[in-house]
Amino acid sequence: MTGYMPDVLTVSTVVLVLVLVFVLILFQEAVNGFHDVANAIATVIYSNSLSPMKAVCLAAVCNFLGVLGAGTAVAFSLVYLLPLDMVAGINTPGEASLFFAMIVSAVIWNFGTWWLAIPSSTTHAYVGSILGVSVAHAFLLGQPVGAQVHWHQGEIILAALFLSPVIGLLLGIMLLSLLRRFVRNPALYQPAIAGQRPHGLIRASLIAGSAGVSLLHGSNDGQKSIGLMMVVLFGLAPALYGLDLARLNQSDQANLTNSVRQVAVVAQGHGDHSMQTNAQQLVTSLEAEQQLPLSAHDALATREKLLELYSEIARKMDDQSPRDQLSASDERMLRQAYGLLKDFVEHVPLWVVLLSALALGAGTAIGYKKIVKTLGEGMGSSPMSPAQGAAAQVSAILSIGMADGGGMPVSTTHVLSSAIVGTVAGTPGQQINWITLRRIVMTWLTTLPGTMLLSFSLGVVFHLALA
C-alpha cells in the first residue's frame, strides 16, 4: 500500500487520523502510568517509606531517566510485529484506519482494567492489538496471514511475556525466604503501622528498589509508546523522520552508503538476487537523497526498501544453510551494515522521549491509587509488609533487567504482581487472596486474545468506514 499516491482529500483524512492516533498513544502512555508505575510505588507507600506524592515524583524522575538511557531495542521490537509497509510509514487511509483500531483497542482494554482496579499489562494489550490488526491487514488484502504477521518475532515476545511472571513468582518466594532466614527483625514481616517508618536500612532498600523498578519500567515499558509514535511520525513527515540523511555527517552518510553497496556484493556472491537488488536500489536512493531531499512518497518507498534489506540481512546471518556459509569477511561486512541500518531506522528524536516520559509521569500522579491499593491490600489476607515489598522489588528488578538485556518487552505489572504473590505464598500464616488473584489471572489470560479480537473487528470496521 505504500506505493499508493493519495489525493488531497485522502491526505487530509490520513493526517487527521494520525494526529488523533498520536494523541491516543500519549493517553495510553498515561494509562500505562496508572497501571505499571503504580506497581513500583505500592511497596514504598504501604511500608510508609515515602509519602504518596514523594513516591510519585521519584517514579516519574526514574521513568524519565530509564526511557532516556535505554536505547530503542524494546521500542522497535513491538513495532516490527506490524506489517512492513506500516512500519515504513502510514500514508493511506487503509493503513491509518488499522493503526487507529490498534491504538483504540489497547486504550479501551487498559483504561477498562484500570477502572476496575485490576493490574493489567500494557505490553500484552499492545501485542494483542498489533497481532489483531496484522491479521485484519492480511484479511482485507486477501493475503495469507503468515505474510503479514511476523510469527517468529511474535513467538520470542510471547515467550518473554509468559516466562517473566513465572520468574517473578519464584524469585519472590526465594528472596523472601532468604530474607527471613538472615534478617530476624519481626517488625519487618508485619504490615507497617500508620505513621511509623521501617528500619533505616530496609527503608533505604525499599526506596532504592522503587527507584530501580521505575528506572527499569522506563527502560522497557516506557519505550513502547515511543516506537508507535515514531510510526505515526514516519507517516506524517517521512522525509524528516523516516529518511533524514541530514542528521548524519558526511562521513556517516558515506559509511552507510558504502556498507549497503558491500551488502550487494556479498549477496551477489551468494546468489541472493533479492538482497542484491534491494541493496543496489537502496544505494541509488541514498545517493539521490544526498543530492536532493526525496519527496514524501519516495522517502516512504526508500524507507520500506531499507527495512526489507535490514530484515534480509538479519535472516542471512541467522539462517545460513550448510552449503551457503558466510566467510568471516562477508559476515563482518553484513554485521557492520546491519548495525548502521539499525541505528538509522531506529533513530528517535529527544523530544519524543521527553513527551513519553512526561505522559508516564502525569499518568502516575493522576491514577496510581486504584492499582496501589489492589497490590498493597488485595493480594494477601493482610496488607503488604516491608519485607514483602523489598523482596518483590528485587525480584522485579532482576526479571525486567534480564529482559532489557535481551531487548525483549515484558510486563512490569505481571512481573511485580507475580512477585508479590510469591512473597505472600512464602509468608507463614498469610493466605493468598484468591478472589483478587483470580481476577488478575483471568485478565492476564484474556488480554491477548481479547485485544486481538477487538482490534481485528475494529480494524475491519474502521477500514470500511475510512478507506
PyMOL commands that set and color helices and strands:
alter all, ss='L'
color gray80, all
select helices_A, chain A and resi 8-46+52-69+73-79+84-88+93-115+122-141+145-148+151-182+186-189+200-236+238-242+245-247+250-269+273-291+296-318+322-324+328-345+350-377+386-405+412-425+434-466
alter helices_A, ss='H'
color red, helices_A
deselect
rebuild
show_as cartoon
